[in-house]
């Protein structure tokens, strides 16, 4: 992946994405917890793909933003289609494209149509931004082949610091339609709990294949631990992260910030 060089003439959306690239990809910023957490999320997402699909498989990266997952997968040998509601970001992703097979299909996930279904689709940090996460799962599921996969990453709604509601407790999600699709944490509407996202997926015919919980408060820089990340050895922080992932499931669900889930589209769907 090539590193883009900031240009004053860029659209504001490119500059906005570039600022996140500096933090997420290059670790150039004050929020080291965010950088570490992003890297763990990226590693988990790529692992959930490589465990089940060979190089050459067709991957649809939905709501892909600045395209870092798209480009990484392409460099690994996958055939990737980048998608985002913000069509202008395709040009920014193309600036960073160095090698691999990437095509571009901007548009609203709910309106997408392709002649051939994909082997897998990604929904990374998107489902918490929509008023109807159940409908988003259904829309994504129809784009993957029978026996294909949907990989979803999202903040863990059961994390003890979460103050946002469960989707399943909301009787009128339509009320949130005018505020959906906003980027970043300010745009979060619902934060799904682990059992909740699996139940929603089951209702649209998807089976939970693997669920991962990761990123403890120290790793993420929560609870005022961000300054510690600048002085603690990286090996120590990594050891704490590994230990936190081995906690009993109830503790992991309350103490870990992030989750990644791999769903399978059954062969008979």
C-alpha positions as CSV (number, residue, x, y, z in Angstrom):
1,X,0.0,0.0,0.0
2,X,1.5,3.3,-1.1
3,X,1.5,6.2,1.4
4,X,-0.4,9.1,0.1
5,X,1.2,12.6,0.3
6,X,-1.1,15.3,1.5
7,X,-2.1,17.9,-1.1
8,X,-3.8,21.2,-0.3
9,X,-6.0,20.8,-3.4
10,X,-7.5,17.5,-2.1
11,X,-11.2,17.4,-1.3
12,X,-12.0,17.7,2.4
13,X,-13.1,14.1,2.5
14,X,-9.7,13.0,1.4
15,X,-8.0,15.1,4.0
16,X,-10.3,13.7,6.6
17,X,-9.4,10.1,5.6
18,X,-5.7,11.0,5.4
19,X,-5.8,12.1,9.0
20,X,-7.2,8.8,10.0
21,X,-4.6,6.9,8.0
22,X,-1.8,8.8,9.8
23,X,-3.2,7.5,13.1
24,X,-4.4,4.0,12.1
25,X,-1.7,2.9,9.6
26,X,1.3,4.9,10.6
27,X,0.7,5.5,14.3
28,X,1.4,9.2,14.0
29,X,-0.7,10.8,16.6
30,X,-1.3,11.2,20.3
31,X,-3.9,8.4,20.6
32,X,-1.7,5.3,20.7
33,X,-4.5,3.3,22.1
34,X,-6.6,3.9,19.1
35,X,-3.7,2.9,16.8
36,X,-3.1,-0.4,18.7
37,X,-6.8,-1.1,18.8
38,X,-7.1,-0.5,15.0
39,X,-4.2,-2.9,14.3
40,X,-5.8,-5.6,16.4
41,X,-9.1,-5.1,14.6
42,X,-7.3,-5.3,11.2
43,X,-5.4,-8.5,12.2
44,X,-8.6,-10.1,13.4
45,X,-10.5,-9.3,10.3
46,X,-7.8,-10.5,7.9
47,X,-7.4,-13.7,10.0
48,X,-11.2,-14.4,9.8
49,X,-10.8,-14.3,6.0
50,X,-7.6,-16.2,5.5
51,X,-8.7,-19.1,7.8
52,X,-11.5,-20.0,5.5
53,X,-10.9,-18.6,2.0
54,X,-7.9,-19.1,-0.4
55,X,-6.1,-16.4,-2.3
56,X,-8.1,-15.6,-5.4
57,X,-11.5,-15.5,-3.6
58,X,-13.8,-12.6,-4.3
59,X,-14.3,-10.2,-1.4
60,X,-16.7,-7.3,-1.2
61,X,-15.6,-4.7,1.3
62,X,-18.8,-2.8,2.3
63,X,-18.7,0.8,3.7
64,X,-14.9,0.5,3.2
65,X,-14.0,4.2,3.7
66,X,-10.3,4.8,3.0
67,X,-9.9,1.3,1.8
68,X,-7.1,-0.1,4.0
69,X,-8.7,-3.5,4.4
70,X,-9.5,-3.6,0.7
71,X,-5.9,-2.8,-0.3
72,X,-4.5,-5.2,2.3
73,X,-6.6,-8.1,1.0
74,X,-5.7,-7.3,-2.6
75,X,-2.0,-7.4,-1.8
76,X,-2.6,-10.8,-0.2
77,X,-4.0,-12.1,-3.5
78,X,-7.7,-11.7,-3.1
79,X,-10.0,-10.1,-5.7
80,X,-11.5,-7.2,-3.9
81,X,-14.4,-4.9,-4.6
82,X,-14.3,-1.6,-2.7
83,X,-17.7,0.0,-1.7
84,X,-18.6,3.1,0.2
85,X,-21.6,5.5,0.2
86,X,-19.1,8.3,-0.3
87,X,-18.2,7.8,-4.0
88,X,-15.5,10.5,-4.0
89,X,-13.3,8.4,-1.6
90,X,-12.6,5.9,-4.5
91,X,-10.0,8.4,-5.8
92,X,-8.3,8.5,-2.5
93,X,-8.1,4.7,-2.3
94,X,-6.7,4.6,-5.8
95,X,-3.8,6.9,-4.7
96,X,-2.7,4.3,-2.2
97,X,-3.3,1.2,-4.5
98,X,0.1,-0.4,-5.2
99,X,-0.6,-3.9,-6.3
100,X,-3.4,-6.4,-6.4
101,X,-6.9,-6.7,-7.9
102,X,-9.2,-4.0,-6.7
103,X,-12.4,-2.7,-8.4
104,X,-14.7,0.1,-7.2
105,X,-18.4,0.0,-6.7
106,X,-19.6,3.0,-4.7
107,X,-23.2,3.2,-3.5
108,X,-25.6,2.5,-0.7
109,X,-25.3,-1.0,0.6
110,X,-29.1,-1.4,0.5
111,X,-29.2,-0.7,-3.3
112,X,-26.2,-2.7,-4.5
113,X,-26.6,-5.5,-7.1
114,X,-24.0,-7.7,-8.7
115,X,-24.3,-10.4,-11.4
116,X,-22.3,-12.9,-9.3
117,X,-22.3,-13.3,-5.5
118,X,-19.1,-12.9,-3.6
119,X,-17.2,-15.5,-1.6
120,X,-17.2,-13.1,1.4
121,X,-18.3,-9.6,2.4
122,X,-16.8,-7.4,5.1
123,X,-18.7,-5.0,7.3
124,X,-16.1,-3.3,9.5
125,X,-17.3,-0.6,11.9
126,X,-20.5,0.0,10.0
127,X,-23.4,-1.8,11.6
128,X,-23.4,0.5,14.6
129,X,-24.0,3.5,12.3
130,X,-27.4,2.4,10.9
131,X,-30.9,2.6,12.3
132,X,-31.7,-0.9,11.1
133,X,-28.8,-3.3,11.7
134,X,-31.1,-6.2,11.0
135,X,-31.8,-4.9,7.5
136,X,-28.1,-4.2,6.9
137,X,-27.3,-7.8,7.7
138,X,-30.0,-9.0,5.3
139,X,-28.7,-6.7,2.6
140,X,-25.1,-7.9,3.0
141,X,-26.1,-11.6,3.2
142,X,-27.9,-11.4,-0.2
143,X,-24.5,-10.4,-1.8
144,X,-22.6,-13.5,-0.8
145,X,-22.8,-17.0,-2.3
146,X,-24.2,-20.0,-0.5
147,X,-21.5,-21.3,1.8
148,X,-19.8,-17.9,1.7
149,X,-19.0,-15.7,4.6
150,X,-19.9,-12.3,6.2
151,X,-17.3,-10.8,8.5
152,X,-18.6,-8.1,10.8
153,X,-16.5,-6.0,13.3
154,X,-18.2,-3.6,15.7
155,X,-17.8,-2.2,19.2
156,X,-18.9,-4.7,21.9
157,X,-22.2,-3.4,23.3
158,X,-21.7,-5.4,26.5
159,X,-18.5,-3.6,27.3
160,X,-19.0,-2.0,30.8
161,X,-18.4,1.6,29.6
162,X,-21.1,1.4,26.9
163,X,-24.0,3.8,27.4
164,X,-25.8,3.3,24.1
165,X,-29.0,1.2,23.8
166,X,-29.4,-2.3,22.5
167,X,-31.1,-2.4,19.1
168,X,-33.4,-5.2,20.4
169,X,-34.7,-2.9,23.1
170,X,-35.8,-0.2,20.6
171,X,-39.4,-0.3,19.6
172,X,-39.1,2.4,16.9
173,X,-35.7,2.4,15.2
174,X,-37.2,4.5,12.4
175,X,-36.7,7.5,14.7
176,X,-32.9,7.2,14.1
177,X,-33.1,7.1,10.3
178,X,-32.3,10.8,9.9
179,X,-29.0,10.5,11.9
180,X,-27.6,7.3,10.4
181,X,-24.5,6.9,8.2
182,X,-22.5,9.5,10.2
183,X,-18.8,8.5,10.6
184,X,-16.8,8.0,13.7
185,X,-18.0,7.4,17.3
186,X,-20.4,10.4,17.2
187,X,-22.4,8.5,14.6
188,X,-22.9,5.4,16.7
189,X,-26.6,4.6,17.2
190,X,-26.9,1.1,18.7
191,X,-24.0,-1.0,20.0
192,X,-24.9,-4.6,19.6
193,X,-24.2,-7.2,22.3
194,X,-22.5,-10.5,21.3
195,X,-25.6,-12.7,21.6
196,X,-27.7,-10.0,20.0
197,X,-25.7,-9.7,16.8
198,X,-25.8,-13.5,16.5
199,X,-29.6,-13.6,16.9
200,X,-30.1,-10.9,14.3
201,X,-27.8,-12.8,11.9
202,X,-29.7,-16.0,12.5
203,X,-33.0,-14.3,11.6
204,X,-31.6,-13.5,8.1
205,X,-30.3,-17.0,7.6
206,X,-26.7,-16.6,8.7
207,X,-24.9,-19.0,11.0
208,X,-22.3,-17.8,13.5
209,X,-19.1,-19.5,12.6
210,X,-16.6,-17.7,15.0
211,X,-16.8,-14.8,17.4
212,X,-13.7,-12.9,18.7
213,X,-13.5,-10.4,21.6
214,X,-10.4,-8.3,21.9
215,X,-8.9,-4.9,22.9
216,X,-8.9,-4.4,26.7
217,X,-9.0,-0.9,28.3
218,X,-5.2,-0.7,28.5
219,X,-4.8,-1.6,24.9
220,X,-7.4,0.9,23.9
221,X,-6.2,3.6,26.2
222,X,-9.4,3.8,28.1
223,X,-9.8,4.6,31.8
224,X,-7.0,7.3,31.5
225,X,-4.4,4.7,30.6
226,X,-3.4,6.4,27.4
227,X,-0.3,8.0,29.0
228,X,0.9,4.6,30.2
229,X,1.0,3.4,26.6
230,X,3.8,5.9,25.9
231,X,6.0,4.5,28.7
232,X,5.1,0.8,29.1
233,X,7.0,-1.7,27.0
234,X,5.0,-2.8,24.0
235,X,5.7,-6.4,25.0
236,X,4.0,-5.8,28.4
237,X,0.9,-4.3,26.7
238,X,0.7,-7.2,24.3
239,X,1.0,-9.7,27.2
240,X,-1.9,-8.0,29.0
241,X,-3.9,-8.1,25.8
242,X,-3.3,-11.8,25.3
243,X,-4.2,-12.6,28.9
244,X,-7.4,-10.6,28.7
245,X,-8.5,-12.7,25.6
246,X,-8.2,-15.8,27.8
247,X,-10.6,-14.6,30.5
248,X,-13.8,-16.6,30.9
249,X,-16.4,-15.6,28.4
250,X,-18.6,-13.5,30.8
251,X,-15.6,-11.4,31.8
252,X,-14.4,-11.0,28.2
253,X,-17.8,-9.7,27.2
254,X,-17.8,-7.0,29.9
255,X,-14.1,-6.1,29.8
256,X,-13.1,-6.1,26.1
257,X,-14.0,-3.3,23.8
258,X,-14.3,-4.8,20.4
259,X,-15.8,-7.9,18.6
260,X,-15.4,-9.5,15.3
261,X,-17.8,-12.2,14.0
262,X,-17.6,-14.5,11.1
263,X,-21.0,-15.6,9.8
264,X,-21.6,-18.3,7.2
265,X,-24.3,-18.4,4.6
266,X,-25.5,-22.0,4.7
267,X,-25.2,-24.0,1.5
268,X,-29.0,-24.5,1.4
269,X,-29.8,-20.8,1.8
